Amino acid sequence: MEICEYSVEPDHLTKVKRYDNFNFPYAFPGNVKDHLKKIANFKVQESDVLLSTYPKSGTHWVREIVSMLLRGKAEYTNDPLYSLDFYESSCLEKLPSPRILQSHLPYRYLPKELKKHGRIIHVSRNPKDTAVSLYNMVKKLTFMYSSFTGSFHALLQCIFFSDKFAFGNWFDFVKEWERTMRQENRGCRILHLHFEDLKKDLKSNVRKIADLLDLSYEDEFINLVAEKCTFKNMKNGKESNPQPYWQNCTHDGKMPIFRKGDVGDWKNWFSEKENEKFDKEYARQMRDSNLTFQYFI
């Protein structure tokens, strides 16, 4: 493991922990090799569900839906998002079942037992809106990604045209997940959701999540969860009662997770040249991919 500082633009550096030809957040616990070993050997329970996403692709949104379905209550929870990336395994293994876990790591680093017989919800979002949302969050954080102090344009360079950002290059992440989804003898059950589909038809996606969790609910409860978890309602509900955790890791002490939740806001951020450059890179990187993303709804 080595500590790397990359120059993202004049007078702006980003600091990461680099191991196995991959960049991990500077806040990744201790020695990367040791922590990855703990994650790989994490003891998985039958009732566990893991949310796997590239940062800012809908993790907290889907987590709230899963929590309501597992508890059978359409009420917001104030529990922290238990991340394999930042919590010690000894802490996570003591959590009561059913456990909702989360990771932004590529599939190859996820727990071995989970890959054999676990349940994973993988959420994807169009990369342009992902970049906008990611930039607006990292500028508010005092740790984790806080070593990134550059501009939005520098962030685009880091996550799309290099691997300088924590959790690596966006293209590498989604292509590894696509290869995983093609595996015929995969032991784990994987539900792939699209952020944009959640925006268009939340109810049917809540039902898909309930099916993965082997939970049978009447339409009345599914509708109630869907209404409670519209982006607008959840933003208002969660921000009115934020976790104390955020007071210690943001500049203003406020929850930095929910901003607009729009599809297509990227048009307000990308210059014409940046959009053309990204589209060319996307065509090059994804020429053999069957994945599609929605940039407007």
C-alpha positions as a LaTeX table, in Angstrom:
\begin{tabular}{lrrr}
\hline
Residue & $x$ (\AA) & $y$ (\AA) & $z$ (\AA) \\
\hline
Met1 & 0.00 & 0.00 & 0.00 \\
Glu2 & 1.17 & 3.53 & $-0.70$ \\
Ile3 & $-0.25$ & 6.98 & $-0.07$ \\
Cys4 & $-0.59$ & 8.84 & $-3.36$ \\
Glu5 & $-1.22$ & 12.52 & $-3.98$ \\
Tyr6 & $-2.34$ & 13.31 & $-7.51$ \\
Ser7 & $-2.34$ & 16.79 & $-8.95$ \\
Val8 & $-5.84$ & 17.29 & $-10.37$ \\
Glu9 & $-5.22$ & 20.89 & $-11.40$ \\
Pro10 & $-2.82$ & 23.65 & $-10.32$ \\
Asp11 & $-2.73$ & 23.96 & $-6.51$ \\
His12 & $-5.23$ & 21.14 & $-6.06$ \\
Leu13 & $-4.33$ & 17.62 & $-4.97$ \\
Thr14 & $-6.31$ & 14.47 & $-4.26$ \\
Lys15 & $-4.96$ & 11.98 & $-1.72$ \\
Val16 & $-5.75$ & 8.26 & $-1.86$ \\
Lys17 & $-4.45$ & 4.91 & $-0.63$ \\
Arg18 & $-3.23$ & 2.86 & $-3.58$ \\
Tyr19 & $-3.06$ & $-0.93$ & $-3.52$ \\
Asp20 & $-3.50$ & $-3.68$ & $-6.09$ \\
Asn21 & $-3.44$ & $-1.05$ & $-8.87$ \\
Phe22 & $-6.59$ & 0.53 & $-7.41$ \\
Asn23 & $-7.26$ & 3.76 & $-5.50$ \\
Phe24 & $-9.05$ & 3.52 & $-2.18$ \\
Pro25 & $-10.34$ & 6.49 & $-0.15$ \\
Tyr26 & $-7.80$ & 7.99 & 2.20 \\
Ala27 & $-10.27$ & 7.23 & 5.03 \\
Phe28 & $-10.16$ & 3.49 & 4.24 \\
Pro29 & $-9.33$ & 1.88 & 7.61 \\
Gly30 & $-5.71$ & 1.07 & 8.37 \\
Asn31 & $-3.72$ & $-0.98$ & 5.93 \\
Val32 & $-5.70$ & $-1.59$ & 2.73 \\
Lys33 & $-4.46$ & $-5.16$ & 2.29 \\
Asp34 & $-5.54$ & $-6.13$ & 5.81 \\
His35 & $-8.94$ & $-4.46$ & 5.53 \\
Leu36 & $-9.64$ & $-6.08$ & 2.15 \\
Lys37 & $-8.83$ & $-9.47$ & 3.67 \\
Lys38 & $-11.36$ & $-8.83$ & 6.44 \\
Ile39 & $-13.98$ & $-7.87$ & 3.87 \\
Ala40 & $-13.27$ & $-10.96$ & 1.77 \\
Asn41 & $-13.68$ & $-13.22$ & 4.82 \\
Phe42 & $-16.72$ & $-11.40$ & 6.23 \\
Lys43 & $-19.23$ & $-13.87$ & 7.72 \\
Val44 & $-22.42$ & $-13.54$ & 5.74 \\
Gln45 & $-25.84$ & $-14.34$ & 7.19 \\
Glu46 & $-28.74$ & $-15.71$ & 5.16 \\
Ser47 & $-30.81$ & $-12.58$ & 5.78 \\
Asp48 & $-28.07$ & $-10.12$ & 4.73 \\
Val49 & $-28.57$ & $-7.81$ & 1.77 \\
Leu50 & $-25.77$ & $-5.75$ & 0.24 \\
Leu51 & $-26.18$ & $-2.56$ & $-1.75$ \\
Ser52 & $-23.44$ & $-2.23$ & $-4.35$ \\
Thr53 & $-23.05$ & 1.09 & $-6.18$ \\
Tyr54 & $-20.57$ & 3.48 & $-7.64$ \\
Pro55 & $-20.72$ & 6.56 & $-5.37$ \\
Lys56 & $-23.80$ & 8.76 & $-5.80$ \\
Ser57 & $-25.86$ & 6.29 & $-7.79$ \\
Gly58 & $-28.80$ & 5.98 & $-5.37$ \\
Thr59 & $-27.37$ & 4.08 & $-2.40$ \\
His60 & $-29.15$ & 5.92 & 0.42 \\
Trp61 & $-32.40$ & 6.03 & $-1.51$ \\
Val62 & $-32.57$ & 2.27 & $-2.05$ \\
Arg63 & $-31.29$ & 1.61 & 1.46 \\
Glu64 & $-34.32$ & 3.42 & 2.89 \\
Ile65 & $-36.69$ & 1.33 & 0.77 \\
Val66 & $-34.99$ & $-1.91$ & 1.86 \\
Ser67 & $-35.16$ & $-0.86$ & 5.50 \\
Met68 & $-38.90$ & $-0.14$ & 5.35 \\
Leu69 & $-39.60$ & $-3.45$ & 3.64 \\
Leu70 & $-37.56$ & $-5.46$ & 6.13 \\
Arg71 & $-39.14$ & $-3.71$ & 9.13 \\
Gly72 & $-42.64$ & $-3.73$ & 7.70 \\
Lys73 & $-42.98$ & $-0.05$ & 8.57 \\
Ala74 & $-43.11$ & 2.91 & 6.19 \\
Glu75 & $-41.06$ & 5.03 & 8.57 \\
Tyr76 & $-37.65$ & 6.60 & 8.06 \\
Thr77 & $-34.75$ & 5.16 & 9.99 \\
Asn78 & $-31.96$ & 7.14 & 11.59 \\
Asp79 & $-29.49$ & 4.25 & 11.45 \\
Pro80 & $-26.14$ & 4.88 & 9.77 \\
Leu81 & $-25.36$ & 3.29 & 6.43 \\
Tyr82 & $-23.20$ & 0.34 & 7.43 \\
Ser83 & $-20.44$ & 0.26 & 4.86 \\
Leu84 & $-18.02$ & $-2.62$ & 4.44 \\
Asp85 & $-15.62$ & $-0.02$ & 3.11 \\
Phe86 & $-15.32$ & 2.06 & 6.28 \\
Tyr87 & $-16.52$ & $-0.10$ & 9.19 \\
Glu88 & $-14.45$ & $-2.82$ & 10.80 \\
Ser89 & $-15.85$ & $-6.31$ & 10.22 \\
Ser90 & $-15.88$ & $-6.98$ & 13.96 \\
Cys91 & $-18.41$ & $-4.15$ & 14.34 \\
Leu92 & $-20.61$ & $-5.16$ & 11.42 \\
Glu93 & $-20.76$ & $-8.80$ & 12.47 \\
Lys94 & $-22.40$ & $-7.76$ & 15.76 \\
Leu95 & $-25.30$ & $-5.98$ & 14.06 \\
Pro96 & $-28.73$ & $-7.57$ & 14.56 \\
Ser97 & $-30.31$ & $-9.37$ & 11.63 \\
Pro98 & $-31.45$ & $-8.63$ & 9.03 \\
Arg99 & $-28.39$ & $-6.56$ & 8.16 \\
Ile100 & $-28.33$ & $-4.00$ & 5.34 \\
Leu101 & $-24.75$ & $-3.56$ & 4.20 \\
Gln102 & $-23.24$ & $-1.31$ & 1.56 \\
Ser103 & $-20.11$ & $-1.02$ & $-0.55$ \\
His104 & $-18.71$ & 1.13 & $-3.35$ \\
Leu105 & $-15.96$ & $-1.41$ & $-4.00$ \\
Pro106 & $-15.74$ & $-3.34$ & $-7.28$ \\
Tyr107 & $-17.33$ & $-6.78$ & $-7.27$ \\
Arg108 & $-13.96$ & $-8.54$ & $-7.01$ \\
Tyr109 & $-13.42$ & $-7.17$ & $-3.48$ \\
Leu110 & $-16.81$ & $-8.17$ & $-2.03$ \\
Pro111 & $-17.13$ & $-10.95$ & 0.60 \\
Lys112 & $-16.48$ & $-14.43$ & $-0.76$ \\
Glu113 & $-19.48$ & $-15.95$ & 1.03 \\
Leu114 & $-21.76$ & $-13.26$ & $-0.38$ \\
Lys115 & $-20.77$ & $-14.21$ & $-3.92$ \\
Lys116 & $-21.72$ & $-17.83$ & $-3.22$ \\
His117 & $-25.14$ & $-17.45$ & $-1.65$ \\
Gly118 & $-25.89$ & $-13.82$ & $-0.83$ \\
Arg119 & $-28.32$ & $-11.16$ & $-2.02$ \\
Ile120 & $-27.05$ & $-8.04$ & $-3.75$ \\
Ile121 & $-28.87$ & $-4.98$ & $-5.03$ \\
His122 & $-26.76$ & $-3.24$ & $-7.65$ \\
Val123 & $-27.88$ & 0.28 & $-8.51$ \\
Ser124 & $-26.61$ & 2.16 & $-11.55$ \\
Arg125 & $-27.13$ & 5.73 & $-12.68$ \\
Asn126 & $-26.25$ & 7.57 & $-15.85$ \\
Pro127 & $-22.62$ & 8.67 & $-15.51$ \\
Lys128 & $-23.16$ & 12.34 & $-16.27$ \\
Asp129 & $-25.63$ & 12.91 & $-13.43$ \\
Thr130 & $-23.48$ & 10.67 & $-11.22$ \\
Ala131 & $-20.53$ & 13.01 & $-11.73$ \\
Val132 & $-22.60$ & 16.10 & $-10.89$ \\
Ser133 & $-24.00$ & 14.54 & $-7.73$ \\
Leu134 & $-20.60$ & 13.25 & $-6.67$ \\
Tyr135 & $-18.96$ & 16.64 & $-7.07$ \\
Asn136 & $-21.64$ & 18.42 & $-5.04$ \\
Met137 & $-21.24$ & 15.93 & $-2.21$ \\
Val138 & $-17.44$ & 15.79 & $-2.00$ \\
Lys139 & $-17.26$ & 19.57 & $-1.72$ \\
Lys140 & $-19.29$ & 19.34 & 1.49 \\
Leu141 & $-17.31$ & 16.57 & 3.20 \\
Thr142 & $-14.50$ & 17.12 & 5.66 \\
Phe143 & $-13.11$ & 13.59 & 5.27 \\
Met144 & $-13.36$ & 10.46 & 3.13 \\
Tyr145 & $-13.16$ & 12.23 & $-0.23$ \\
Ser146 & $-12.20$ & 15.55 & 1.36 \\
Ser147 & $-8.70$ & 15.54 & $-0.08$ \\
Phe148 & $-10.31$ & 16.35 & $-3.44$ \\
Thr149 & $-10.45$ & 20.13 & $-3.65$ \\
Gly150 & $-10.49$ & 20.63 & $-7.40$ \\
Ser151 & $-13.16$ & 21.86 & $-9.78$ \\
Phe152 & $-16.01$ & 19.94 & $-11.34$ \\
His153 & $-14.01$ & 19.79 & $-14.54$ \\
Ala154 & $-11.09$ & 18.21 & $-12.68$ \\
Leu155 & $-13.44$ & 15.62 & $-11.18$ \\
Leu156 & $-14.58$ & 14.60 & $-14.65$ \\
Gln157 & $-10.97$ & 14.01 & $-15.60$ \\
Cys158 & $-10.38$ & 11.90 & $-12.48$ \\
Ile159 & $-13.37$ & 9.56 & $-12.72$ \\
Phe160 & $-13.75$ & 9.17 & $-16.50$ \\
Phe161 & $-10.35$ & 9.72 & $-18.08$ \\
Ser162 & $-8.00$ & 8.38 & $-15.38$ \\
Asp163 & $-8.14$ & 6.35 & $-12.17$ \\
Lys164 & $-7.05$ & 9.13 & $-9.81$ \\
Phe165 & $-10.26$ & 9.24 & $-7.80$ \\
Ala166 & $-11.09$ & 7.08 & $-4.78$ \\
Phe167 & $-13.01$ & 3.94 & $-5.83$ \\
Gly168 & $-11.46$ & 4.18 & $-9.26$ \\
Asn169 & $-12.66$ & 4.85 & $-12.77$ \\
Trp170 & $-16.42$ & 4.76 & $-13.44$ \\
Phe171 & $-16.03$ & 2.77 & $-16.66$ \\
Asp172 & $-13.99$ & 0.06 & $-14.94$ \\
Phe173 & $-16.62$ & $-0.30$ & $-12.20$ \\
Val174 & $-19.63$ & $-0.70$ & $-14.48$ \\
Lys175 & $-17.85$ & $-3.00$ & $-16.93$ \\
Glu176 & $-16.79$ & $-5.34$ & $-14.13$ \\
Trp177 & $-20.38$ & $-5.46$ & $-12.93$ \\
Glu178 & $-21.61$ & $-6.22$ & $-16.43$ \\
Arg179 & $-19.20$ & $-9.16$ & $-16.67$ \\
Thr180 & $-20.48$ & $-10.37$ & $-13.30$ \\
Met181 & $-24.11$ & $-10.23$ & $-14.43$ \\
Arg182 & $-23.26$ & $-12.41$ & $-17.42$ \\
Gln183 & $-21.95$ & $-15.26$ & $-15.24$ \\
Glu184 & $-24.24$ & $-18.26$ & $-15.71$ \\
Asn185 & $-23.36$ & $-20.16$ & $-12.54$ \\
Arg186 & $-23.41$ & $-17.25$ & $-10.17$ \\
Gly187 & $-24.36$ & $-18.35$ & $-6.65$ \\
Cys188 & $-25.68$ & $-15.04$ & $-5.33$ \\
Arg189 & $-28.98$ & $-13.42$ & $-6.24$ \\
Ile190 & $-28.51$ & $-10.00$ & $-7.84$ \\
Leu191 & $-31.14$ & $-7.37$ & $-8.53$ \\
His192 & $-29.97$ & $-4.63$ & $-10.91$ \\
Leu193 & $-31.85$ & $-1.35$ & $-10.58$ \\
His194 & $-31.55$ & 1.89 & $-12.53$ \\
Phe195 & $-31.77$ & 5.24 & $-10.74$ \\
Glu196 & $-33.80$ & 6.63 & $-13.62$ \\
Asp197 & $-36.33$ & 3.77 & $-13.45$ \\
Leu198 & $-36.81$ & 4.48 & $-9.76$ \\
Lys199 & $-37.68$ & 8.05 & $-10.69$ \\
Lys200 & $-40.17$ & 6.98 & $-13.38$ \\
Asp201 & $-41.93$ & 4.10 & $-11.62$ \\
Leu202 & $-40.98$ & 3.74 & $-7.98$ \\
Lys203 & $-43.80$ & 1.39 & $-7.05$ \\
Ser204 & $-42.83$ & $-1.42$ & $-9.44$ \\
Asn205 & $-39.21$ & $-1.19$ & $-8.29$ \\
Val206 & $-40.23$ & $-1.35$ & $-4.63$ \\
Arg207 & $-42.06$ & $-4.56$ & $-5.54$ \\
Lys208 & $-38.91$ & $-5.93$ & $-7.22$ \\
Ile209 & $-36.91$ & $-5.26$ & $-4.07$ \\
Ala210 & $-39.57$ & $-6.95$ & $-1.93$ \\
Asp211 & $-39.42$ & $-10.01$ & $-4.20$ \\
Leu212 & $-35.64$ & $-10.22$ & $-3.81$ \\
Leu213 & $-36.10$ & $-10.07$ & $-0.03$ \\
Asp214 & $-38.73$ & $-12.85$ & $-0.22$ \\
Leu215 & $-41.32$ & $-10.54$ & 1.30 \\
Ser216 & $-44.97$ & $-10.59$ & 0.29 \\
Tyr217 & $-46.91$ & $-7.37$ & 0.87 \\
Glu218 & $-50.28$ & $-6.12$ & $-0.27$ \\
Asp219 & $-50.32$ & $-3.25$ & $-2.75$ \\
Glu220 & $-51.43$ & $-0.89$ & 0.01 \\
Phe221 & $-48.11$ & $-1.20$ & 1.86 \\
Ile222 & $-46.03$ & $-1.14$ & $-1.33$ \\
Asn223 & $-47.80$ & 2.08 & $-2.31$ \\
Leu224 & $-47.16$ & 3.54 & 1.14 \\
Val225 & $-43.43$ & 2.77 & 0.93 \\
Ala226 & $-43.24$ & 4.18 & $-2.59$ \\
Glu227 & $-44.96$ & 7.40 & $-1.51$ \\
Lys228 & $-42.73$ & 7.76 & 1.55 \\
Cys229 & $-39.65$ & 7.17 & $-0.59$ \\
Thr230 & $-40.24$ & 9.57 & $-3.44$ \\
Phe231 & $-37.06$ & 11.59 & $-3.65$ \\
Lys232 & $-38.78$ & 14.79 & $-2.54$ \\
Asn233 & $-40.50$ & 13.23 & 0.46 \\
Met234 & $-37.41$ & 11.35 & 1.57 \\
Lys235 & $-35.17$ & 14.41 & 1.23 \\
Asn236 & $-37.54$ & 16.44 & 3.42 \\
Gly237 & $-38.03$ & 13.62 & 5.91 \\
Lys238 & $-34.38$ & 12.65 & 6.29 \\
Glu239 & $-32.95$ & 16.16 & 6.39 \\
Ser240 & $-35.40$ & 17.21 & 9.11 \\
Asn241 & $-33.87$ & 14.56 & 11.40 \\
Pro242 & $-30.26$ & 14.03 & 10.26 \\
Gln243 & $-27.94$ & 11.52 & 11.86 \\
Pro244 & $-25.53$ & 13.11 & 14.37 \\
Tyr245 & $-22.81$ & 11.43 & 12.29 \\
Trp246 & $-23.03$ & 14.12 & 9.62 \\
Gln247 & $-22.24$ & 16.92 & 12.05 \\
Asn248 & $-18.70$ & 15.58 & 12.35 \\
Cys249 & $-17.91$ & 15.01 & 8.69 \\
Thr250 & $-19.42$ & 17.95 & 6.80 \\
His251 & $-18.45$ & 21.60 & 6.71 \\
Asp252 & $-21.94$ & 22.84 & 7.62 \\
Gly253 & $-23.07$ & 19.90 & 9.79 \\
Lys254 & $-25.92$ & 19.13 & 7.42 \\
Met255 & $-26.74$ & 15.89 & 5.61 \\
Pro256 & $-25.01$ & 16.07 & 2.17 \\
Ile257 & $-26.71$ & 13.09 & 0.55 \\
Phe258 & $-29.92$ & 14.37 & $-1.02$ \\
Arg259 & $-29.58$ & 17.30 & $-3.42$ \\
Lys260 & $-31.92$ & 17.40 & $-6.44$ \\
Gly261 & $-32.27$ & 13.79 & $-7.50$ \\
Asp262 & $-33.02$ & 15.01 & $-11.02$ \\
Val263 & $-32.36$ & 13.20 & $-14.27$ \\
Gly264 & $-30.70$ & 15.49 & $-16.79$ \\
Asp265 & $-29.21$ & 18.09 & $-14.41$ \\
Trp266 & $-25.87$ & 17.33 & $-16.04$ \\
Lys267 & $-26.79$ & 19.70 & $-18.87$ \\
Asn268 & $-26.36$ & 22.56 & $-16.40$ \\
Trp269 & $-22.80$ & 21.47 & $-15.61$ \\
Phe270 & $-21.15$ & 19.95 & $-18.68$ \\
Ser271 & $-19.74$ & 22.35 & $-21.24$ \\
Glu272 & $-20.31$ & 21.48 & $-24.88$ \\
Lys273 & $-16.68$ & 20.41 & $-25.26$ \\
Glu274 & $-16.78$ & 18.30 & $-22.08$ \\
Asn275 & $-19.94$ & 16.59 & $-23.25$ \\
Glu276 & $-18.41$ & 15.80 & $-26.64$ \\
Lys277 & $-15.24$ & 14.52 & $-25.00$ \\
Phe278 & $-17.21$ & 12.29 & $-22.64$ \\
Asp279 & $-19.41$ & 10.89 & $-25.41$ \\
Lys280 & $-16.31$ & 9.93 & $-27.41$ \\
Glu281 & $-14.76$ & 8.25 & $-24.39$ \\
Tyr282 & $-18.01$ & 6.43 & $-23.64$ \\
Ala283 & $-18.19$ & 5.13 & $-27.21$ \\
Arg284 & $-14.61$ & 3.89 & $-26.95$ \\
Gln285 & $-14.88$ & 2.30 & $-23.51$ \\
Met286 & $-18.34$ & 0.77 & $-23.91$ \\
Arg287 & $-18.18$ & $-0.39$ & $-27.53$ \\
Asp288 & $-18.58$ & $-4.04$ & $-26.46$ \\
Ser289 & $-21.13$ & $-3.35$ & $-23.73$ \\
Asn290 & $-24.86$ & $-4.02$ & $-23.80$ \\
Leu291 & $-25.53$ & $-1.52$ & $-21.03$ \\
Thr292 & $-27.72$ & 1.49 & $-21.70$ \\
Phe293 & $-28.25$ & 4.61 & $-19.59$ \\
Gln294 & $-31.01$ & 7.20 & $-19.56$ \\
Tyr295 & $-29.86$ & 10.82 & $-19.64$ \\
Phe296 & $-33.38$ & 12.31 & $-19.69$ \\
Ile297 & $-36.80$ & 11.10 & $-18.60$ \\
\hline
\end{tabular}
